[in-house]
Amino acid sequence: MGGNNSTVITFVVFGAIVAVAEVILLLIYFGNNSMLGRHDGLVQNSIVTLFGAFFVALFLDFRIRIRQEQTANRIAKIALSEMSIQINGVLRLFAAAIRASSDGFQPINMKGMFGRKAAELFSLNLDLNKSAGTASNAPWSQRIDSEVKAFKIGLTSISARYLPFLPEEAVLSVARLHNHRLFGALNNLDYMMQLSERIGTKRDVLNIPIDTLENLLQDIYSEISTITKYSTKLGSDVTPIFPASDFSGAVLPTAGSARFEGDPGPPFEIRG
């Protein structure tokens, strides 16, 4: 993009020089035509040539700007597609957590995944010590910790490579998702579980106050909606999508496989 900017600047400077030269020649030509004598035709030809050069410069500048915009849009589409892949990974994580802790509840759209009922399941009914239904048979605390870490790393990588090409609102949403308080807490969930066990306060569920968690989930949903808007607007190959198939009977984890219904224990503190 730097080379194209240099080219545009060159044409702008050239156009300015041409414009100044035209003004000078026109002033001479119309101001004191008698002084030109036999050079009158040469001056007329020069004026015509300069006008032509000026319009060529304008045309080339326009073409370069259009090409720059097209290139920027293509890169923005790639960035938003990569971002959507990261977001879809988190959506599938949330869907799996809802399914594993569900009492029969099944959201019908993305908004339902971030509502109050989902907050209750995620906070009070997801047994973090039970298997998350992965090939490694890792508990939910490890799966959440690992996938949130990968999500944050992915967003950092996308921002580093594509930040100048993204719409300002999308850039802000990426930053807010990366720095979100809930992801910051879940990023260290496995360590917190181990620490709780060492000090004798074994934790089974998150036990985040429902109102707090619902607000945090709504914040995340709002930022995802912004990314969805721009991904759709620019025609990205991948957009954030409600993982409807993850709530079917044919996928792991099975419904209710990690449901907890006992004493939630100590509340989980969300800092920020």
N, C-alpha and C positions, 0 to 999 in steps of 0.2 A: 504493500500500500504506500510505502514511503516514496518509491520510484514514481508512482502515478501522481502523488502530490507534488513532487518536484516538477513533473511535466506540466501540470496545471499551472503552477506558479510561473514557469517559463513562458507559457502562452499568455498569461495575464500580463506579465511584464512586457512581452512583445506587443500585445494589443495596445497597451498604454503608450508605448513608444510610437507605434503606428498612428494612434489617435492624435498625439501631440504633433507629429510630422504633418498629418493632414490639416490640422488647424493652422499651422504656420504657412503651409502652401496655399491654403484657401485665403488667408489674410493677405498674402502677397498677391495672389491672383486677382482677387476682387478689390483689394485696397489700392493697388497701383499697377494696373495691367500694362500701362504704357512703358514701364521700366523693363518689362520682360522681353519686348522686341521679338527677335527671331526665336527666342527660347519659349515662346508662348505654348507651342504644341508640345514641347518636352514637359513643361509643367503640367499641362492637362493630362498627358499620359501618366505622369508620376502620380497625380491625384487619383486617377482611375486605378492604377496598380496598387496604391496604398489602400484604397477602399476595398479592393479585392482581397488583399492580404489580411486586412482587418476582419473581414467576414469569414475568411478561411480559418483564422485563429479562433474566432468565436465558435464556429462549427466544430472544430477539433476539440475545443475546451468542453463543449456540450457533450460530445461523444465520449470523452474521457470520463466526465462526471457520471454519465449514465452507466458506463462500464464499471466504474468504482462502486456505484450503488448496487449494481447487480452482483458484483463480487462480495460486497459486504452482506447482502441478503443471503447469498448462498452459504457464507460462513456462519451467519446467525442461525440459519436453519440447521446446520450441522451441530452447532452448540446446543440449540434447544432440543434436538433429538437426543444428544448424549445426556442432557439434563433430564429429559423425560425418562430415559432408561433408568437413571439413578432413582428418580421419584417412583417409578413403577416397582422397583425393587422394594422400596419402603412400603408402598401400598400393599404389596403381597405379604410383607412381614406383618403389617397391621391386620390384614385379612386372616392370616393364619392364626394370629393371637386371638382374634375375635372368635374364630371357629373353634379353636381348642378350648376356650373358656366358656363357650356358649351354653345357654340353657334352652336353646332352640331359636334364639334370636338370629336373624340373618338380614343384614342391610340390603336394600335394593338399589342403592346408588352410592356414589362416593361420599356425598354429604352425610349419609347414614353411618359411614365408617368413622366419622369424627364427631358424632353426636353424644348425647348424655348416656344412652344405653351402652354404647361402645366404651365410654369412659369408665362406667361401672364394672364392666367385664374386665377391662385391662387393668384396673386398679385393684379390684377385690377378688376376682375369680380366676385369674391366670396363675396357676401354680408354677412359679419360676424354677422349681427344683425338678419338675417332671420333664420327660423327653419332649423335644420340640418337633419330633417327627422327621428329623433330617437323617441322612445316611450315617452320620457320625454318632447319632443317638445322643447328641449334646443336650443339656437341659436348656430351658427357655432363657435363663439368665445369660448363658454363653451365646446363644443364637442372637438375642437382641443386642448384646454388647458388640458382637462381631459385625453384624450387618449395619448397625448405626455407625460404627467406626468406618466401615467401607463407604457408606453413604457420604459422610463428611469429607473423607479423602477424595472421593469422586468429585464433589462440588468444588473443592479446592483446586483440583486439576483443571476442571472446566473453566473456572474463573481465571486461572493463570494463563490459559491459552486463548480464550475467546472474549475476555471482558470488553475490549474496545468495540466489538461488533454487536453487542447485545443492547436492546432497548433499555433505557435507564430504569424503568419500572421492573423489568426482569432481573436486572443486576441487583436491585435492592431486595427482591424476593429471594434470590440465591443467597445473598449475605444473611438475610433473616433466617432462612432455613438452616444454614450452616451454623449460625450462632444461637439457634433457638434453645431456650432453657431446658425443654424436655429432652432434646437430643443430647444436650450437654450432660444431663443426668444419666441417660441410658447408655451413653458412651463409656461410662465407668461402672455399669451395673454389676458385672461379674466380680469386680474388685470389692464393691460395696457388699455383695452377698457373702464373700469370703470373710471380710472384716466383721460383719455382723455375727457370723458363726464363731469367729475367734473370741469375740467379747461376750459370747453367751446369749445373744439375742437373735437366734436363727430366724431368718426371714423367709416366708412362704410366698407372699404377694407384694406388689409394690405399695399398696395402701397409700396412694396419693389422694388427698381430699378431692372428692368428686367434682365440686365446683371449680377447683383449681385446674384439674386435669381436663375438664370439658373446655375451659377457656384456652388452655394450651393447645388442645387438639383443633379448636376452631381457628386459632392463629395459623397453624400449619395448613389447614384446609384452605384458608384465604390465600396463602402464598402459592400453594399448588394450583389454585384456580387462576392466579395471575400467569404462571408459567403455561398453563393450558391455553389461556387466551392468546398469548403470543405465539405459541406453537401452532395453534390452529390458524391464526391470522397469516403467518408466514408460510404455511403449508409444510411444516416439518414432517419428515418421514415417520417419526415416532412422537406421540403425544401422551401425556398422563391419561390413564384409562382405568375405570373401575374394574377390578379383577373378579368379575362375576364367576368365572370358572373355578376360582379358588374356594368358592362356597358350595361346590357340587359334592356329591357323595363319593366321587372317584379319586379324590386327592387327599394327601396327608398334610397336616395331622387330621385325624378323624374328629368329628364334632364332639365336643365335651371331653376330649382325651386328657386335657390338663386342667379340668375345672376344679376349683378349690372353693369350699363352702364353710371353712372353719373360722377361727379367730384370726383376723388379718394382722394382728401384732402391731409393732410400732409403725407410726406413719413415716413415709419416705419424704425427706425434705428436698424441695426443689429450690435451689438457690438462684439468685439473679434479680 
